Amino acid sequence: MREHTITALWEEIPDDADDLDVVGGAFRVYLCPCGKQLPDRTAAELHAMETDQCTTCLGSGSEQIVPGYAQPCTACAGSGRRRAQLQWQLAYAEAETTITVEIVRTLIAPLSGPFRLSEVADTVRDVLGLPVGRLPVGPRVRDILRSLEAAGELVMVSAPDELLRGTSVVLYRDPSWEHVRA
């Protein structure tokens, strides 16, 4: 597997670059030690899939979000392997059917002040009787809270933990939300 670990190198990023393009991989060059031509992110992901590597981190075990900031790959738990990624995707799909918007909405309804992602995820885990590590509860709850925020039901009240590219690409480790007051 290591003979096909794909390396993503950053090209020069113009100051006026669209931040979604930066995070999405537009300013990267992809190289594989086997010599296969990888002109873009799609080709790199396809090659990673063909060589049984994670299509998110391309086999490296870490995700480079922007130049100078990397984190362990959440899709494969830092293993770089496709099997771990597929297991996570299946677990997330199960979490989507188990942890519904209605359940989270019901659990946060009585909260009057700010509440943290970790607190809501722990409550969901307890209420549903889910053992730790069984399902990706935190990521599912985060996605539900973000969707409620987008729908105008919640407002995020946390400051970013890190600014990765000015104020347009930011990192929240355990954000807080509160209900929008009517």
N, CA, C and O of each residue as an XYZ file, in Angstrom:
728
protein
N       0.821     -1.195      0.000
C       0.000      0.000      0.000
C       0.859      1.251      0.000
O       0.547      2.205     -0.713
N       1.927      1.273      0.776
C       2.730      2.484      0.897
C       3.360      2.905     -0.431
O       3.737      4.065     -0.595
N       3.477      1.975     -1.380
C       4.046      2.373     -2.660
C       3.093      3.246     -3.469
O       3.488      3.822     -4.483
N       1.839      3.347     -3.029
C       0.856      4.178     -3.717
C       0.330      5.323     -2.857
O      -0.670      5.944     -3.215
N       0.971      5.614     -1.749
C       0.512      6.735     -0.929
C       0.690      8.021     -1.725
O       1.802      8.371     -2.120
N      -0.399      8.706     -1.952
C      -0.408      9.894     -2.804
C      -0.048     11.119     -1.969
O      -0.560     11.312     -0.867
N       0.826     11.924     -2.506
C       1.248     13.156     -1.848
C       0.563     14.333     -2.520
O       0.542     14.433     -3.747
N       0.010     15.213     -1.719
C      -0.604     16.441     -2.236
C       0.325     17.604     -1.912
O       0.584     17.892     -0.744
N       0.816     18.261     -2.931
C       1.684     19.426     -2.762
C       0.898     20.678     -3.118
O       0.108     20.680     -4.062
N       1.120     21.737     -2.359
C       0.400     22.985     -2.594
C       1.086     23.807     -3.670
O       2.308     23.957     -3.670
N       0.291     24.337     -4.586
C       0.772     25.307     -5.555
C       0.636     26.700     -4.946
O       0.111     26.847     -3.842
N       1.098     27.703     -5.647
C       0.939     29.083     -5.195
C      -0.543     29.438     -5.165
O      -1.257     29.244     -6.149
N      -0.997     29.957     -4.035
C      -2.403     30.326     -3.877
C      -2.520     31.838     -3.975
O      -1.950     32.560     -3.156
N      -3.256     32.326     -4.973
C      -3.415     33.775     -5.081
C      -4.197     34.332     -3.892
O      -5.017     33.629     -3.300
N      -3.944     35.588     -3.546
C      -4.613     36.216     -2.405
C      -6.130     36.261     -2.578
O      -6.869     36.193     -1.596
N      -6.594     36.375     -3.823
C      -8.037     36.471     -4.068
C      -8.679     35.121     -4.367
O      -9.783     35.071     -4.910
N      -7.999     34.020     -4.018
C      -8.527     32.690     -4.297
C      -9.798     32.430     -3.502
O      -9.930     32.860     -2.356
N     -10.718     31.728     -4.119
C     -11.954     31.325     -3.442
C     -11.597     30.284     -2.388
O     -10.952     29.280     -2.690
N     -12.019     30.531     -1.150
C     -11.642     29.645     -0.047
C     -12.213     28.243     -0.190
O     -11.605     27.284      0.285
N     -13.369     28.101     -0.835
C     -13.907     26.758     -1.069
C     -13.005     25.978     -2.020
O     -12.843     24.767     -1.871
N     -12.419     26.669     -2.995
C     -11.486     26.001     -3.904
C     -10.217     25.578     -3.170
O      -9.665     24.511     -3.438
N      -9.757     26.423     -2.239
C      -8.547     26.096     -1.484
C      -8.788     24.847     -0.644
O      -7.997     23.904     -0.694
N      -9.872     24.832      0.125
C     -10.180     23.694      0.977
C     -10.510     22.464      0.133
O     -10.164     21.342      0.502
N     -11.169     22.676     -0.981
C     -11.564     21.575     -1.856
C     -10.435     20.957     -2.649
O     -10.635     19.925     -3.289
N      -9.268     21.545     -2.630
C      -8.117     20.930     -3.280
C      -7.715     21.525     -4.610
O      -6.901     20.932     -5.319
N      -8.257     22.679     -4.978
C      -7.974     23.246     -6.289
C      -6.512     23.646     -6.484
O      -6.012     23.600     -7.608
N      -5.832     24.029     -5.436
C      -4.466     24.519     -5.586
C      -3.455     23.468     -5.144
O      -2.465     23.782     -4.484
N      -3.715     22.223     -5.514
C      -2.830     21.132     -5.141
C      -2.413     20.344     -6.373
O      -3.135     20.267     -7.367
N      -1.230     19.766     -6.274
C      -0.714     18.855     -7.286
C      -0.612     17.500     -6.607
O      -0.137     17.407     -5.476
N      -1.052     16.450     -7.285
C      -1.083     15.114     -6.691
C      -0.043     14.225     -7.349
O       0.025     14.122     -8.573
N       0.772     13.580     -6.506
C       1.855     12.731     -6.987
C       1.783     11.358     -6.330
O       1.532     11.251     -5.129
N       2.004     10.310     -7.119
C       2.073      8.957     -6.584
C       3.429      8.373     -6.961
O       3.876      8.536     -8.096
N       4.089      7.693     -6.022
C       5.402      7.108     -6.322
C       5.401      6.118     -7.488
O       6.452      5.861     -8.076
N       4.229      5.557     -7.832
C       4.167      4.604     -8.944
C       4.287      5.293    -10.296
O       4.482      4.630    -11.315
N       4.172      6.630    -10.313
C       4.330      7.389    -11.548
C       3.047      7.654    -12.308
O       3.085      8.324    -13.340
N       1.919      7.160    -11.844
C       0.644      7.400    -12.524
C       0.346      8.893    -12.540
O       0.545      9.586    -11.542
N      -0.130      9.380    -13.673
C      -0.480     10.787    -13.817
C      -1.782     11.079    -13.072
O      -2.796     10.420    -13.303
N      -1.748     12.064    -12.181
C      -2.910     12.450    -11.383
C      -3.146     13.943    -11.575
O      -2.677     14.753    -10.775
N      -3.873     14.315    -12.634
C      -4.019     15.735    -12.957
C      -4.889     16.542    -11.996
O      -4.787     17.768    -11.958
N      -5.754     15.865    -11.210
C      -6.638     16.608    -10.312
C      -7.065     15.728     -9.141
O      -6.676     14.564     -9.045
N      -7.862     16.297     -8.265
C      -8.313     15.592     -7.060
C      -9.115     14.334     -7.404
O      -8.962     13.302     -6.751
N      -9.961     14.419     -8.422
C     -10.780     13.275     -8.814
C      -9.906     12.100     -9.239
O     -10.165     10.961     -8.848
N      -8.886     12.363    -10.025
C      -7.975     11.295    -10.456
C      -7.220     10.713     -9.267
O      -6.990      9.505     -9.207
N      -6.832     11.567     -8.318
C      -6.122     11.096     -7.118
C      -7.028     10.204     -6.275
O      -6.587      9.169     -5.776
N      -8.296     10.599     -6.114
C      -9.237      9.789     -5.341
C      -9.500      8.451     -6.019
O      -9.575      7.423     -5.346
N      -9.638      8.448     -7.327
C      -9.861      7.208     -8.072
C      -8.669      6.266     -7.918
O      -8.848      5.066     -7.708
N      -7.463      6.801     -8.021
C      -6.256      5.984     -7.854
C      -6.162      5.448     -6.425
O      -5.771      4.299     -6.219
N      -6.515      6.265     -5.448
C      -6.517      5.809     -4.057
C      -7.508      4.662     -3.881
O      -7.209      3.683     -3.197
N      -8.677      4.779     -4.489
C      -9.681      3.733     -4.384
C      -9.183      2.445     -5.052
O      -9.366      1.353     -4.513
N      -8.560      2.574     -6.215
C      -8.035      1.411     -6.937
C      -6.942      0.692     -6.156
O      -6.778     -0.521     -6.290
N      -6.199      1.427     -5.346
C      -5.088      0.839     -4.575
C      -5.466      0.602     -3.118
O      -4.591      0.430     -2.269
N      -6.772      0.592     -2.823
C      -7.320      0.274     -1.502
C      -6.851      1.239     -0.410
O      -6.500      0.831      0.697
N      -6.856      2.518     -0.751
C      -6.488      3.552      0.210
C      -7.677      4.471      0.437
O      -8.598      4.530     -0.377
N      -7.644      5.174      1.535
C      -8.694      6.133      1.868
C      -8.744      7.215      0.789
O      -7.712      7.753      0.388
N      -9.947      7.525      0.327
C     -10.081      8.542     -0.713
C     -10.107      9.964     -0.152
O     -10.101     10.929     -0.916
N     -10.135     10.097      1.160
C     -10.097     11.426      1.771
C      -8.657     11.886      1.970
O      -8.282     12.977      1.540
N      -7.844     11.042      2.632
C      -6.450     11.421      2.905
C      -5.487     10.867      1.858
O      -4.288     11.143      1.903
N      -6.008     10.090      0.923
C      -5.227      9.511     -0.169
C      -4.136      8.567      0.329
O      -3.097      8.416     -0.314
N      -4.375      7.933      1.476
C      -3.453      6.937      2.012
C      -2.438      7.465      3.004
O      -1.690      6.682      3.589
N      -2.392      8.764      3.210
C      -1.368      9.336      4.090
C      -1.734      9.251      5.571
O      -0.851      9.269      6.429
N      -3.027      9.160      5.875
C      -3.466      9.128      7.266
C      -3.745     10.501      7.852
O      -4.240     10.602      8.975
N      -3.436     11.562      7.113
C      -3.744     12.906      7.613
C      -4.296     13.764      6.480
O      -3.938     13.596      5.314
N      -5.170     14.682      6.852
C      -5.784     15.604      5.900
C      -5.118     16.962      6.009
O      -5.023     17.530      7.097
N      -4.663     17.477      4.894
C      -4.141     18.843      4.877
C      -5.281     19.749      4.455
O      -5.681     19.762      3.291
N      -5.797     20.503      5.403
C      -6.952     21.350      5.138
C      -6.543     22.585      4.336
O      -7.141     22.889      3.303
N      -5.544     23.276      4.807
C      -4.944     24.423      4.129
C      -3.433     24.316      4.352
O      -2.998     23.548      5.210
N      -2.634     25.057      3.609
C      -1.184     24.965      3.835
C      -0.832     25.253      5.293
O      -1.271     26.253      5.863
N      -0.049     24.382      5.876
C       0.401     24.568      7.247
C      -0.518     24.002      8.305
O      -0.200     24.083      9.492
N      -1.663     23.424      7.914
C      -2.547     22.824      8.908
C      -3.006     21.448      8.425
O      -3.653     21.317      7.386
N      -2.656     20.434      9.205
C      -3.088     19.064      8.920
C      -3.665     18.468     10.192
O      -3.311     18.875     11.298
N      -4.550     17.505     10.026
C      -5.132     16.791     11.167
C      -5.266     15.328     10.784
O      -5.331     15.002      9.599
N      -5.308     14.440     11.774
C      -5.516     13.026     11.453
C      -6.811     12.864     10.659
O      -7.813     13.520     10.944
N      -6.775     11.996      9.673
C      -7.937     11.793      8.811
C      -9.095     11.218      9.618
O      -8.954     10.189     10.279
N     -10.239     11.893      9.559
C     -11.417     11.418     10.278
C     -12.148     10.329      9.508
O     -12.903      9.560     10.102
N     -11.940     10.250      8.204
C     -12.651      9.265      7.396
C     -12.110      7.848      7.576
O     -12.856      6.881      7.425
N     -10.829      7.715      7.894
C     -10.231      6.374      8.049
C      -9.557      6.205      9.406
O      -8.808      5.251      9.618
N      -9.822      7.124     10.318
C      -9.215      7.115     11.659
C      -7.693      7.132     11.593
O      -7.021      6.531     12.430
N      -7.160      7.819     10.600
C      -5.712      7.976     10.476
C      -4.991      6.742      9.969
O      -3.761      6.704      9.995
N      -5.716      5.731      9.508
C      -5.069      4.491      9.041
C      -4.600      4.594      7.595
O      -3.664      3.902      7.196
N      -5.237      5.445      6.817
C      -4.912      5.565      5.407
C      -5.536      4.474      4.552
O      -5.319      4.444      3.341
N      -6.297      3.592      5.148
C      -6.844      2.439      4.435
C      -8.315      2.615      4.068
O      -9.095      3.223      4.801
N      -8.657      2.072      2.932
C     -10.018      2.171      2.400
C     -11.021      1.420      3.275
O     -12.142      1.890      3.467
N     -10.635      0.265      3.806
C     -11.565     -0.523      4.606
C     -12.053      0.267      5.822
O     -13.248      0.273      6.118
N     -11.142      0.926      6.519
C     -11.529      1.728      7.684
C     -12.467      2.855      7.258
O     -13.418      3.177      7.971
N     -12.206      3.449      6.110
C     -13.065      4.519      5.605
C     -14.469      3.986      5.320
O     -15.457      4.624      5.682
N     -14.564      2.834      4.682
C     -15.867      2.253      4.370
C     -16.626      1.875      5.635
O     -17.844      2.044      5.704
N     -15.915      1.364      6.634
C     -16.558      1.033      7.910
C     -17.127      2.291      8.561
O     -18.231      2.268      9.105
N     -16.369      3.391      8.505
C     -16.844      4.643      9.083
C     -18.073      5.133      8.329
O     -19.038      5.587      8.945
N     -18.047      5.044      6.997
C     -19.188      5.499      6.210
C     -20.441      4.680      6.524
O     -21.539      5.232      6.607
N     -20.282      3.373      6.697
C     -21.423      2.524      7.062
C     -21.942      2.881      8.455
O     -23.152      2.937      8.676
N     -21.026      3.122      9.390
C     -21.427      3.504     10.743
C     -22.158      4.849     10.718
O     -23.138      5.032     11.441
N     -21.692      5.786      9.898
C     -22.357      7.086      9.813
C     -23.750      6.926      9.206
O     -24.698      7.574      9.649
N     -23.876      6.073      8.202
C     -25.193      5.830      7.608
C     -26.149      5.243      8.648
O     -27.327      5.598      8.675
N     -25.652      4.354      9.495
C     -26.475      3.812     10.571
C     -26.832      4.911     11.579
O     -27.957      4.963     12.076
N     -25.874      5.780     11.875
C     -26.130      6.891     12.802
C     -27.208      7.820     12.239
O     -28.010      8.365     12.998
N     -27.232      8.002     10.928
C     -28.257      8.857     10.316
C     -29.659      8.310     10.545
O     -30.603      9.079     10.726
N     -29.802      6.985     10.538
C     -31.133      6.406     10.761
C     -31.466      6.323     12.247
O     -32.640      6.364     12.616
N     -30.458      6.208     13.100
C     -30.673      6.079     14.540
C     -30.859      7.433     15.211
O     -31.740      7.595     16.055
N     -30.029      8.406     14.837
C     -30.045      9.738     15.466
C     -30.722     10.695     14.495
O     -30.105     11.178     13.545
N     -31.980     10.958     14.743
C     -32.760     11.795     13.835
C     -32.777     13.251     14.296
O     -32.425     13.571     15.431
N     -33.190     14.105     13.395
C     -33.336     15.529     13.713
C     -34.348     15.697     14.837
O     -34.158     16.528     15.725
N     -35.410     14.923     14.806
C     -36.457     15.036     15.825
C     -35.925     14.706     17.218
O     -36.269     15.380     18.189
N     -35.091     13.676     17.321
C     -34.517     13.304     18.621
C     -33.663     14.443     19.168
O     -33.803     14.824     20.331
N     -32.781     14.986     18.336
C     -31.906     16.072     18.785
C     -32.730     17.303     19.118
O     -32.480     17.957     20.130
N     -33.704     17.627     18.287
C     -34.553     18.798     18.535
C     -35.279     18.656     19.889
O     -35.375     19.620     20.648
N     -35.782     17.455     20.179
C     -36.477     17.206     21.446
C     -35.523     17.352     22.633
O     -35.903     17.904     23.666
N     -34.297     16.864     22.496
C     -33.338     16.915     23.601
C     -32.824     18.324     23.884
O     -32.496     18.646     25.027
N     -32.751     19.161     22.857
C     -32.240     20.525     23.081
C     -33.355     21.522     23.373
O     -33.083     22.644     23.800
N     -34.611     21.128     23.147
C     -35.743     22.054     23.344
C     -35.778     22.678     24.737
O     -36.009     23.882     24.842
N     -35.558     21.913     25.814
C     -35.657     22.544     27.144
C     -34.443     23.382     27.538
O     -34.473     24.040     28.578
N     -33.391     23.377     26.750
C     -32.178     24.124     27.106
C     -32.403     25.610     26.877
O     -32.814     26.024     25.793
N     -32.128     26.421     27.917
C     -32.403     27.853     27.813
C     -31.166     28.683     27.450
O     -31.297     29.778     26.902
N     -29.996     28.182     27.746
C     -28.777     28.928     27.444
C     -27.956     28.209     26.400
O     -28.438     27.270     25.766
N     -26.720     28.639     26.212
C     -25.844     27.970     25.253
C     -25.580     26.517     25.647
O     -25.507     26.181     26.829
N     -25.440     25.675     24.644
C     -25.109     24.270     24.862
C     -24.019     23.869     23.878
O     -23.970     24.339     22.741
N     -23.148     22.984     24.354
C     -21.991     22.565     23.563
C     -22.304     21.300     22.773
O     -23.138     20.488     23.173
N     -21.629     21.153     21.665
C     -21.763     19.954     20.841
C     -21.517     18.695     21.664
O     -22.292     17.742     21.580
N     -20.449     18.678     22.456
C     -20.109     17.485     23.235
C     -21.200     17.140     24.243
O     -21.469     15.963     24.485
N     -21.827     18.151     24.830
C     -22.903     17.906     25.799
C     -24.118     17.271     25.132
O     -24.720     16.345     25.675
N     -24.473     17.771     23.960
C     -25.624     17.225     23.243
C     -25.309     15.804     22.770
O     -26.156     14.917     22.874
N     -24.107     15.584     22.258
C     -23.722     14.236     21.793
C     -23.748     13.237     22.947
O     -24.224     12.114     22.781
N     -23.238     13.638     24.119
C     -23.267     12.749     25.289
C     -24.701     12.439     25.708
O     -25.008     11.303     26.068
N     -25.571     13.430     25.665
C     -26.977     13.223     26.025
C     -27.646     12.263     25.034
O     -28.375     11.358     25.439
N     -27.399     12.459     23.753
C     -27.957     11.562     22.731
C     -27.474     10.140     22.975
O     -28.265      9.198     22.933
N     -26.193      9.984     23.228
C     -25.625      8.655     23.481
C     -26.294      7.997     24.692
O     -26.632      6.814     24.657
N     -26.481      8.774     25.760
C     -27.115      8.244     26.980
C     -28.583      7.883     26.748
O     -29.028      6.801     27.133
N     -29.326      8.781     26.125
C     -30.757      8.560     25.905
C     -30.999      7.338     25.013
O     -31.913      6.552     25.259
N     -30.174      7.190     23.982
C     -30.357      6.071     23.064
C     -29.634      4.801     23.529
O     -29.774      3.745     22.912
N     -28.865      4.903     24.612
C     -28.147      3.738     25.130
C     -27.055      3.241     24.199
O     -26.824      2.037     24.090
N     -26.387      4.165     23.530
C     -25.332      3.790     22.581
C     -23.989      3.696     23.290
O     -23.587      4.644     23.965
N     -23.289      2.580     23.155
C     -21.963      2.488     23.763
C     -20.971      3.411     23.044
O     -21.115      3.679     21.851
N     -19.982      3.883     23.768
C     -18.953      4.747     23.182
C     -18.232      3.974     22.078
O     -17.837      2.824     22.271
N     -18.068      4.608     20.937
C     -17.355      3.997     19.827
C     -18.219      3.177     18.894
O     -17.739      2.731     17.852
N     -19.480      2.966     19.236
C     -20.362      2.141     18.397
C     -20.746      2.870     17.120
O     -20.670      2.301     16.031
N     -21.154      4.112     17.245
C     -21.541      4.940     16.107
C     -20.870      6.306     16.239
O     -20.547      6.735     17.347
N     -20.660      6.990     15.113
C     -20.087      8.342     15.180
C     -21.145      9.353     15.615
O     -21.676     10.109     14.802
N     -21.436      9.350     16.912
C     -22.498     10.191     17.467
C     -22.149     11.677     17.312
O     -22.978     12.458     16.846
N     -20.934     12.070     17.696
C     -20.535     13.479     17.616
C     -20.673     14.063     16.223
O     -21.301     15.110     16.065
N     -20.099     13.412     15.189
C     -20.252     13.966     13.840
C     -21.707     14.050     13.372
O     -22.085     15.007     12.696
N     -22.524     13.055     13.729
C     -23.941     13.094     13.324
C     -24.672     14.239     14.032
O     -25.422     14.982     13.399
N     -24.455     14.380     15.336
C     -25.102     15.456     16.087
C     -24.633     16.811     15.565
O     -25.436     17.732     15.418
N     -23.340     16.936     15.285
C     -22.818     18.189     14.719
C     -23.548     18.537     13.427
O     -23.958     19.682     13.236
N     -23.713     17.564     12.544
C     -24.374     17.831     11.268
C     -25.830     18.252     11.476
O     -26.335     19.120     10.764
N     -26.500     17.641     12.447
C     -27.887     18.026     12.739
C     -27.941     19.444     13.297
O     -28.777     20.243     12.876
N     -27.055     19.764     14.242
C     -27.038     21.117     14.805
C     -26.739     22.152     13.724
O     -27.336     23.228     13.713
N     -25.826     21.835     12.824
C     -25.519     22.768     11.723
C     -26.725     22.953     10.809
O     -26.975     24.056     10.323
N     -27.484     21.860     10.573
C     -28.678     21.984      9.727
C     -29.755     22.819     10.422
O     -30.461     23.587      9.768
N     -29.885     22.673     11.744
C     -30.836     23.508     12.495
C     -30.392     24.969     12.496
O     -31.216     25.883     12.478
N     -29.087     25.169     12.519
C     -28.550     26.535     12.416
C     -28.878     27.123     11.045
O     -29.309     28.272     10.943
N     -28.674     26.339     10.002
C     -28.963     26.806      8.638
C     -30.453     27.092      8.454
O     -30.828     27.969      7.676
N     -31.307     26.346      9.178
C     -32.753     26.553      9.084
C     -33.228     27.735      9.928
O     -34.406     28.092      9.883
N     -32.319     28.347     10.698
C     -32.668     29.514     11.493
C     -33.192     29.199     12.885
O     -33.659     30.102     13.579
N     -33.127     27.940     13.312
C     -33.608     27.565     14.646
C     -32.552     27.812     15.718
O     -32.889     28.110     16.863
N     -31.282     27.690     15.354
C     -30.174     27.867     16.289
C     -29.214     28.919     15.761
O     -29.195     29.231     14.571
N     -28.421     29.454     16.675
C     -27.338     30.355     16.288
C     -26.078     29.881     17.019
O     -26.112     29.575     18.211
N     -24.976     29.829     16.284
C     -23.711     29.443     16.908
C     -23.188     30.631     17.695
O     -23.154     31.755     17.193
N     -22.778     30.375     18.938
C     -22.309     31.453     19.806
C     -20.835     31.289     20.172
O     -20.339     31.987     21.057
N     -20.140     30.388     19.512
C     -18.723     30.148     19.793
C     -17.837     30.987     18.887
O     -18.171     31.270     17.737
N     -16.715     31.368     19.438
C     -15.667     31.964     18.616
C     -14.828     30.816     18.054
O     -14.697     29.781     18.707
N     -14.259     30.976     16.861
C     -13.430     29.903     16.307
C     -12.225     29.622     17.206
O     -11.689     30.528     17.844
N     -11.811     28.361     17.247
C     -10.612     27.987     17.991
C      -9.348     28.339     17.211
O      -8.316     28.658     17.803
N      -9.432     28.279     15.884
C      -8.289     28.641     15.043
C      -8.773     29.281     13.755
O      -9.801     28.889     13.202
N      -8.030     30.262     13.284
C      -8.261     30.842     11.967
C      -7.253     30.199     11.027
O      -6.050     30.421     11.164
N      -7.730     29.404     10.072
C      -6.820     28.678      9.194
C      -6.457     29.452      7.946
O      -5.361     29.290      7.409
N      -7.365     30.292      7.478
C      -7.107     31.155      6.319
C      -7.909     32.433      6.530
O      -8.979     32.625      5.951
N      -7.365     33.292      7.370
C      -8.095     34.506      7.728
C      -9.370     34.134      8.465
O      -9.389     33.194      9.259
N     -10.419     34.868      8.201
C     -11.693     34.581      8.863
C     -12.605     33.705      8.016
O     -13.718     33.394      8.440
N     -12.159     33.301      6.830
C     -13.041     32.539      5.948
C     -12.935     31.022      6.130
O     -13.891     30.309      5.826
N     -11.813     30.517      6.612
C     -11.668     29.091      6.903
C     -11.255     28.994      8.365
O     -10.129     29.330      8.731
N     -12.189     28.527      9.196
C     -11.977     28.520     10.639
C     -12.205     27.114     11.193
O     -12.820     26.267     10.545
N     -11.698     26.886     12.403
C     -11.821     25.580     13.056
C     -12.519     25.754     14.402
O     -12.112     26.572     15.227
N     -13.572     24.975     14.607
C     -14.278     24.910     15.887
C     -14.067     23.509     16.446
O     -14.362     22.531     15.760
N     -13.571     23.386     17.656
C     -13.355     22.064     18.247
C     -14.597     21.552     18.979
O     -14.974     20.394     18.798
N     -15.230     22.370     19.787
C     -16.441     21.991     20.518
C     -17.354     23.216     20.577
O     -17.478     23.855     21.622
N     -17.994     23.540     19.446
C     -18.778     24.775     19.396
C     -20.030     24.731     20.257
O     -20.518     23.669     20.642
N     -20.531     25.937     20.544
C     -21.773     26.103     21.315
C     -22.826     26.790     20.451
O     -22.518     27.631     19.606
N     -24.075     26.405     20.688
C     -25.220     27.015     20.025
C     -26.224     27.427     21.091
O     -26.136     27.019     22.248
N     -27.166     28.236     20.675
C     -28.329     28.525     21.499
C     -29.525     28.716     20.582
O     -29.380     28.958     19.383
N     -30.705     28.603     21.168
C     -31.940     28.768     20.384
C     -32.077     30.217     19.955
O     -31.707     31.138     20.684
N     -32.616     30.401     18.757
C     -32.928     31.745     18.283
C     -34.157     32.215     19.037
O     -35.169     31.516     19.092
N     -34.066     33.376     19.602
C     -35.191     33.920     20.377
C     -36.230     34.499     19.424
O     -35.907     35.227     18.486
N     -37.456     34.161     19.686
C     -38.552     34.624     18.802
C     -38.977     36.028     19.100
O     -39.879     36.552     18.446
